[in-house]
């Protein structure tokens, strides 16, 4: 079995989405089998790319240039699923990147277990959504996509605490806020396959946010800093713009994000809840 960081780099350097996620799942299965056998595989080192390999399609546009479609129409639902697939593919790379890029930071075994599991689940999510797209006569790459999703990784490439604050605790937490509304759209349309896929994603994303919170708090303890103040400082440094309510406070709390973490960073005062 290759060192974990080398496996992570291999995933990052694989361009095709289906191939990337197949490799991701194979590497995750190998790691998990070794851990189940009581082994602690080598973490190793890697030379991850500044940005992951990507397929020729979709075209990546500035977020302001991505066309808006009505979610209630079939074309709008395809566009919504395409956007979710793009998010999930980026999440696969983000979770492997944290393992490759910060391999030189000593962390407990559970840190590696959590992010391998997250990368495996994001790979599953990508394939579930691609299956839904193909059932609707489309595919990943058929529409343009958001070009800015890797910015958080680039901005936090030298800062593990910053990466945890911005990626799982802001970007993935945002998924907890918006996914119930997307489930409702597909439920109204009678698309049971998309509803089932989105429900799987919704349940498992809570765990990913929780892993971010857990390891962020661990590092705050190691560095003897206040977690709330550190989170506010890092999000203001690395995240471009305020957080946008409404917030799914119940699921955020389940994931270890109390309101005093995110409301002070919102563009609407807490009194507007």
Rosetta blueprint (number, residue, H / E / L):
1 X L
2 X L
3 X L
4 X H
5 X H
6 X H
7 X H
8 X H
9 X H
10 X H
11 X H
12 X H
13 X L
14 X L
15 X L
16 X L
17 X H
18 X H
19 X H
20 X H
21 X H
22 X H
23 X H
24 X H
25 X H
26 X H
27 X H
28 X H
29 X H
30 X H
31 X H
32 X H
33 X H
34 X H
35 X H
36 X H
37 X L
38 X L
39 X L
40 X L
41 X L
42 X L
43 X L
44 X L
45 X L
46 X L
47 X L
48 X L
49 X L
50 X L
51 X L
52 X L
53 X L
54 X L
55 X L
56 X L
57 X L
58 X L
59 X L
60 X E
61 X E
62 X L
63 X H
64 X H
65 X H
66 X L
67 X L
68 X L
69 X L
70 X L
71 X L
72 X L
73 X L
74 X H
75 X H
76 X H
77 X H
78 X H
79 X H
80 X H
81 X H
82 X H
83 X H
84 X H
85 X H
86 X H
87 X H
88 X H
89 X H
90 X H
91 X H
92 X H
93 X H
94 X H
95 X H
96 X H
97 X H
98 X H
99 X H
100 X H
101 X H
102 X L
103 X L
104 X L
105 X L
106 X L
107 X L
108 X L
109 X H
110 X H
111 X H
112 X H
113 X H
114 X H
115 X H
116 X H
117 X H
118 X H
119 X H
120 X H
121 X H
122 X H
123 X H
124 X H
125 X H
126 X H
127 X H
128 X H
129 X H
130 X H
131 X H
132 X H
133 X H
134 X H
135 X H
136 X L
137 X L
138 X L
139 X L
140 X L
141 X L
142 X L
143 X L
144 X L
145 X E
146 X E
147 X L
148 X L
149 X L
150 X L
151 X H
152 X H
153 X H
154 X H
155 X H
156 X L
157 X L
158 X L
159 X L
160 X H
161 X H
162 X H
163 X H
164 X H
165 X H
166 X H
167 X H
168 X H
169 X H
170 X H
171 X H
172 X H
173 X H
174 X H
175 X H
176 X H
177 X H
178 X H
179 X H
180 X H
181 X H
182 X H
183 X H
184 X H
185 X H
186 X H
187 X H
188 X H
189 X L
190 X L
191 X L
192 X H
193 X H
194 X H
195 X H
196 X H
197 X H
198 X H
199 X H
200 X H
201 X H
202 X H
203 X H
204 X H
205 X H
206 X H
207 X H
208 X H
209 X H
210 X H
211 X H
212 X H
213 X H
214 X H
215 X H
216 X H
217 X H
218 X H
219 X H
220 X H
221 X H
222 X H
223 X H
224 X L
225 X L
226 X L
227 X H
228 X H
229 X H
230 X H
231 X H
232 X H
233 X H
234 X H
235 X H
236 X H
237 X H
238 X H
239 X L
240 X L
241 X L
242 X L
243 X E
244 X L
245 X L
246 X L
247 X L
248 X L
249 X H
250 X H
251 X H
252 X H
253 X H
254 X H
255 X L
256 X L
257 X L
258 X L
259 X H
260 X H
261 X H
262 X H
263 X H
264 X H
265 X H
266 X E
267 X L
268 X L
269 X L
270 X H
271 X H
272 X H
273 X L
